[in-house]
């Protein structure tokens, strides 16, 4: 058994060379709120409210929520941000909007209607005074709702992340257009699995992508594999929990002068799926850009599916999403830092110690599996230890593990959380 335990140590050391990496960056923006725009046309309610034929009777859909919007809010909250999920037409001030404002209740005065822009610069409903602590620092237009009701917020100087392909370009009939591309009618959705799971990275040195590990072909896997049981219990003809996921795409050659294409589809390198526009550059409508814009590589798909596209992102896909949000809000990003090879030491016959280069701004967890060729998910890689506080310095973060009841062979990996 001692021989087997020694094999455990060294096989683990080899496996630990291939770990998820950690993210170190400096906070740069004063605190504010991230506003995620979710769909108005919820399943089973508001029949045809936004012109979507599925609204009001789509018993196959997720009902009165968008799982992907919820998931991205949870992820950003794990990184310390204040999140609001807002129905699109409550902040859409277009002529066809039935909801002409946001209704606040003032004690003793009944209900009054306030300007929808109160979501950007809210006031205290009792005192009526502005509360700049809750100004919106970022708007995320996820694509879960109809493109006709993408929120027209670009003109207000607030950073925007957009996953709705109809809002990316110069479509005059779409009030929420952000003008990152010309020839708006040429944008579309590229659905997976046919669209692949990889993004070809064109700008690896951009602050968002700097340090992100790429494969030999310059790609990063942004869509994870399906979990073994993810679609196991779906009713016949029901919407799948994994797939079809949705990339919002435009021709890379349609990029406005302000737009830098960071990534294209691996399956069609002419189609941009990830891009940014910095302040001051010229947009496709001829105007100078006033706030950072991000064309993000996942769309929640709107109607006709389970709206779990964000949930299908890989670990690195989620890291890129968070880094993109931080960049949009003006935070200073440092390169994505690998953990490096974790050192393994045998303390005694029943204990080993792991040591790695971490950071005090992160907690870590250790995952283990006896089947390194198995699926890369929580069913195969199970949590061995978690809530390990990070410590600044080379090999300064450590964890001791009891291997007395371990299998003959095992593989371990370390991950930062969230």
C-alpha positions in Angstrom: 0.0 0.0 0.0 2.9 2.4 0.6 4.0 1.9 -3.0 0.5 2.7 -4.2 0.4 5.8 -2.0 3.6 7.0 -3.5 2.1 6.4 -7.0 -0.8 8.6 -5.9 1.6 11.5 -5.0 3.5 11.5 -8.3 0.5 10.9 -10.6 -1.2 13.8 -8.8 1.8 16.0 -9.3 1.7 15.3 -13.1 -2.1 16.1 -13.2 -1.6 19.3 -11.2 0.5 20.7 -14.0 -2.7 21.1 -16.0 -4.8 23.4 -13.8 -7.3 26.1 -14.3 -5.6 29.5 -13.9 -6.3 32.4 -11.6 -7.3 35.9 -12.3 -5.6 38.9 -10.8 -6.6 42.5 -11.5 -7.0 45.9 -10.0 -10.3 47.5 -9.2 -10.6 50.7 -11.2 -14.1 52.1 -11.1 -16.1 53.5 -8.3 -18.9 51.1 -7.2 -22.1 51.0 -9.1 -24.8 48.7 -10.4 -24.6 46.3 -13.3 -28.0 46.2 -15.1 -28.9 43.0 -17.0 -31.7 43.6 -19.5 -33.9 40.5 -19.5 -36.8 39.6 -21.8 -40.2 41.2 -21.4 -42.0 38.3 -23.3 -42.1 35.7 -20.5 -43.5 32.3 -21.2 -47.2 31.9 -20.1 -47.8 35.7 -19.6 -48.3 38.8 -21.7 -49.5 37.2 -24.9 -47.6 38.5 -28.0 -46.5 41.4 -25.8 -43.3 42.1 -27.8 -44.4 40.6 -31.1 -42.9 37.2 -30.2 -45.3 34.5 -31.3 -44.2 32.3 -28.4 -45.2 34.7 -25.7 -48.2 33.6 -23.7 -48.4 30.0 -24.6 -44.9 28.6 -24.7 -45.2 25.8 -22.1 -41.9 24.4 -23.3 -39.9 27.5 -22.2 -38.5 28.4 -18.8 -41.5 30.4 -17.7 -41.0 33.8 -15.9 -37.2 33.8 -15.8 -34.2 33.6 -18.1 -31.7 31.1 -16.6 -28.8 32.5 -18.5 -29.5 36.1 -17.3 -29.7 34.7 -13.7 -26.5 32.8 -14.1 -24.5 35.8 -15.4 -25.9 37.9 -12.5 -24.8 35.2 -10.0 -21.3 35.1 -11.5 -20.9 38.8 -11.4 -22.3 39.0 -7.8 -19.7 36.3 -6.9 -17.1 38.9 -8.0 -18.6 41.5 -5.7 -20.9 43.5 -8.0 -24.4 44.8 -7.3 -26.7 43.3 -9.9 -30.2 44.4 -11.1 -32.1 42.2 -13.6 -34.5 44.6 -15.4 -37.3 43.7 -17.9 -36.5 45.4 -21.2 -39.6 47.4 -21.8 -39.6 49.0 -18.4 -36.5 51.0 -19.5 -37.5 51.2 -23.2 -38.9 54.7 -23.9 -39.9 54.0 -27.5 -43.2 55.2 -29.0 -44.7 51.7 -29.1 -43.9 51.1 -25.4 -47.0 50.5 -23.3 -44.9 51.1 -20.2 -44.1 54.8 -20.4 -42.2 55.0 -17.2 -41.1 53.3 -14.0 -43.7 53.4 -11.2 -42.4 54.4 -7.8 -44.5 54.6 -4.6 -44.1 57.8 -2.5 -45.6 57.4 1.0 -48.6 59.7 1.4 -48.6 60.7 -2.2 -49.8 57.6 -4.0 -48.1 56.4 -7.2 -46.2 58.7 -9.5 -44.5 57.9 -12.8 -40.8 58.6 -13.1 -38.5 58.8 -16.1 -37.2 55.4 -17.2 -33.7 56.8 -17.0 -34.1 56.6 -13.3 -32.6 53.1 -13.7 -29.3 54.8 -14.8 -29.3 57.6 -12.2 -31.7 56.5 -9.4 -33.2 58.8 -6.8 -34.4 58.0 -3.3 -38.1 57.4 -3.6 -38.7 59.1 -0.2 -36.4 62.1 -0.3 -36.3 62.5 -4.1 -32.6 63.0 -3.9 -30.1 61.5 -6.3 -28.2 58.5 -5.0 -25.1 58.3 -7.2 -23.9 55.2 -5.3 -26.3 53.2 -7.4 -25.7 54.7 -10.8 -25.6 52.1 -13.5 -21.9 51.3 -14.3 -22.7 48.7 -17.0 -25.6 47.5 -19.1 -25.7 43.9 -20.3 -28.0 43.4 -23.3 -28.0 39.6 -23.2 -30.2 38.9 -26.2 -32.8 37.0 -24.1 -35.5 39.4 -25.4 -36.7 40.6 -28.8 -34.2 42.6 -30.8 -36.9 45.2 -31.4 -36.8 46.1 -27.7 -33.1 46.2 -27.1 -32.7 49.2 -24.8 -31.5 52.5 -26.5 -28.9 53.4 -23.9 -25.7 54.0 -25.9 -26.4 57.7 -26.2 -26.2 58.1 -22.4 -22.5 57.3 -22.0 -22.9 54.0 -20.1 -20.8 51.0 -21.0 -22.7 48.2 -22.8 -22.1 44.5 -23.3 -24.2 43.1 -26.1 -25.2 39.6 -27.0 -28.1 40.5 -29.2 -26.9 40.4 -32.8 -29.7 42.8 -34.1 -28.3 45.5 -31.8 -24.7 45.2 -32.8 -24.8 47.2 -36.0 -26.5 50.1 -37.8 -30.0 48.8 -38.0 -32.2 52.0 -38.2 -35.3 50.1 -37.1 -33.6 48.8 -33.9 -33.4 51.7 -31.3 -30.9 49.8 -29.2 -28.3 49.6 -32.0 -24.7 50.2 -30.7 -23.1 50.8 -34.1 -20.1 48.6 -33.6 -20.5 47.4 -37.2 -21.9 48.6 -40.5 -24.3 46.7 -42.8 -26.5 45.7 -39.8 -28.8 43.4 -41.8 -25.8 41.0 -42.2 -25.6 40.1 -38.5 -27.0 36.8 -37.5 -27.0 34.0 -35.0 -24.6 31.0 -35.3 -26.0 28.1 -33.4 -24.1 25.3 -31.9 -23.1 22.5 -31.9 -22.6 23.1 -35.6 -20.9 26.4 -34.9 -18.3 24.7 -32.7 -17.1 25.2 -29.1 -13.9 27.2 -29.8 -13.2 30.8 -30.5 -10.2 31.7 -32.7 -8.4 34.6 -30.9 -7.2 37.4 -33.1 -5.9 39.8 -30.4 -4.3 37.8 -27.6 -2.5 40.9 -26.3 -5.7 42.9 -25.7 -6.1 43.5 -21.9 -9.2 41.2 -21.8 -7.4 38.3 -23.4 -3.8 38.8 -22.2 -2.6 35.7 -20.5 -5.6 33.5 -21.5 -4.2 30.1 -22.5 -4.7 29.2 -26.1 -4.2 25.9 -27.9 -1.7 25.3 -30.7 -4.2 26.8 -33.2 -4.7 30.0 -31.3 -8.1 29.0 -30.0 -9.9 29.0 -26.6 -12.7 26.6 -25.8 -15.6 28.9 -24.7 -18.4 26.4 -24.7 -18.1 23.4 -22.4 -19.2 19.9 -23.2 -22.7 18.8 -22.1 -23.0 17.2 -18.7 -23.8 13.5 -18.9 -27.3 14.0 -17.6 -28.0 17.6 -18.7 -30.5 16.5 -21.3 -31.4 13.1 -19.9 -34.9 14.0 -18.6 -36.2 16.4 -21.2 -39.8 15.7 -22.5 -40.2 14.7 -26.1 -39.6 17.8 -28.3 -38.7 19.8 -25.2 -36.1 22.5 -25.2 -32.6 21.2 -24.5 -30.7 22.3 -21.4 -27.4 22.2 -23.4 -27.6 23.2 -27.1 -28.4 24.8 -29.3 -26.2 27.6 -27.8 -26.0 30.8 -29.8 -23.1 33.0 -31.0 -24.2 36.5 -32.1 -22.0 37.2 -35.2 -21.2 39.8 -37.8 -18.8 39.8 -40.7 -15.4 40.9 -39.3 -15.0 43.1 -42.4 -18.0 45.2 -41.3 -16.3 46.4 -38.1 -16.5 50.1 -37.6 -13.2 52.1 -37.1 -13.8 52.1 -33.4 -14.2 48.3 -33.2 -11.4 45.8 -32.6 -12.3 42.2 -33.3 -10.9 40.0 -30.6 -12.3 36.7 -31.6 -13.9 34.9 -34.6 -15.7 31.6 -34.9 -13.3 28.7 -35.2 -15.7 27.2 -37.7 -15.9 30.4 -39.8 -13.1 32.8 -39.3 -14.8 35.5 -41.3 -17.5 35.9 -38.6 -16.7 38.1 -35.6 -18.1 36.8 -32.3 -16.2 38.9 -29.8 -15.2 42.5 -30.2 -14.7 45.8 -28.3 -15.0 49.5 -29.1 -13.0 52.0 -26.9 -14.0 55.5 -26.2 -13.2 58.1 -28.9 -13.2 55.7 -31.9 -15.6 56.3 -34.8 -18.7 54.1 -34.8 -20.6 53.0 -38.0 -23.1 55.9 -37.6 -20.3 58.4 -37.9 -20.3 59.4 -34.2 -17.4 59.2 -31.8 -17.9 56.5 -29.2 -18.5 57.8 -25.7 -18.4 54.6 -23.6 -16.7 51.3 -23.9 -18.7 48.7 -25.9 -18.4 44.9 -25.9 -19.8 42.5 -28.5 -19.9 39.3 -26.4 -19.8 35.8 -27.8 -23.0 34.4 -26.3 -26.7 35.3 -26.8 -29.5 34.0 -24.7 -31.4 33.1 -27.8 -34.7 34.8 -27.1 -37.7 32.6 -27.7 -37.8 29.0 -28.8 -35.3 27.5 -26.4 -34.5 27.0 -22.7 -32.4 30.3 -22.6 -29.4 28.5 -21.0 -26.8 29.6 -23.4 -24.7 31.4 -20.8 -24.9 28.3 -18.6 -23.0 26.4 -21.4 -19.9 28.6 -21.1 -16.7 26.9 -20.2 -14.7 28.0 -17.2 -12.4 30.1 -19.4 -15.5 31.4 -21.2 -16.8 32.7 -17.8 -13.4 34.2 -17.0 -13.4 36.1 -20.3 -16.9 37.3 -19.6 -15.9 38.7 -16.2 -12.8 40.3 -17.6 -14.8 41.9 -20.5 -17.2 43.4 -17.9 -14.3 44.8 -15.9 -12.7 46.2 -19.0 -16.0 47.8 -20.1 -16.3 49.5 -16.7 -12.8 50.9 -17.0 -11.0 48.7 -14.5 -7.3 48.0 -15.0 -6.7 44.4 -15.9 -3.5 42.6 -15.2 -2.7 39.6 -17.4 -4.5 36.4 -16.5 -2.0 34.6 -14.3 -1.4 30.8 -14.3 -1.0 28.9 -11.1 1.9 27.1 -12.5 2.9 23.5 -11.5 1.7 22.7 -8.0 4.4 21.3 -5.7 3.4 18.0 -4.0 5.1 16.8 -0.8 4.5 13.7 1.2 4.3 14.6 4.9 3.8 11.1 6.2 2.2 7.8 5.3 -1.3 9.3 5.2 -0.8 12.9 4.3 0.4 15.0 1.4 0.7 18.8 1.1 0.0 20.9 -2.0 1.7 24.3 -2.5 1.1 26.8 -5.3 1.5 30.4 -6.2 -1.8 32.1 -5.4 -3.1 35.5 -4.4 -4.8 36.8 -1.3 -7.7 38.1 -3.4 -8.9 34.6 -4.1 -10.1 31.5 -2.4 -9.3 28.1 -3.9 -10.7 24.6 -4.2 -9.1 21.2 -5.0 -10.9 18.8 -7.3 -10.1 15.1 -7.7 -10.9 12.2 -10.0 -9.8 8.7 -10.5 -10.6 8.9 -14.2 -8.7 11.6 -16.0 -10.2 10.6 -19.3 -13.7 11.1 -18.0 -15.9 14.2 -18.7 -14.7 17.5 -17.5 -17.6 18.2 -15.1 -18.7 18.1 -11.5 -19.8 14.5 -11.7 -16.3 13.3 -12.7 -14.2 16.0 -10.9 -15.4 16.1 -7.4 -14.5 18.6 -4.7 -11.8 17.3 -2.3 -11.3 20.6 -0.4 -12.7 24.1 -0.7 -12.6 27.5 0.9 -8.8 27.5 1.0 -7.7 31.2 1.6 -5.1 32.4 -1.0 -1.8 33.8 0.2 0.4 36.1 -1.9 3.8 34.7 -2.8 5.4 31.8 -4.6 4.2 28.4 -3.2 2.7 30.3 -0.3 -0.9 28.9 -0.6 -1.0 25.4 0.8 -3.4 22.6 1.6 -2.9 19.3 3.4 -4.8 16.2 2.2 -5.5 12.9 4.0 -4.9 10.1 1.4 -5.4 7.2 3.8 -8.8 6.3 2.3 -7.9 7.4 -1.3 -8.0 5.3 -4.4 -4.9 3.6 -5.8 -4.6 6.3 -8.5 -6.0 9.8 -8.4 -5.6 13.1 -10.2 -6.0 16.5 -8.5 -6.4 20.0 -9.8 -6.6 23.4 -8.2 -9.2 26.1 -9.1 -9.7 29.6 -7.9 -13.3 30.5 -6.9 -15.6 31.9 -8.1 
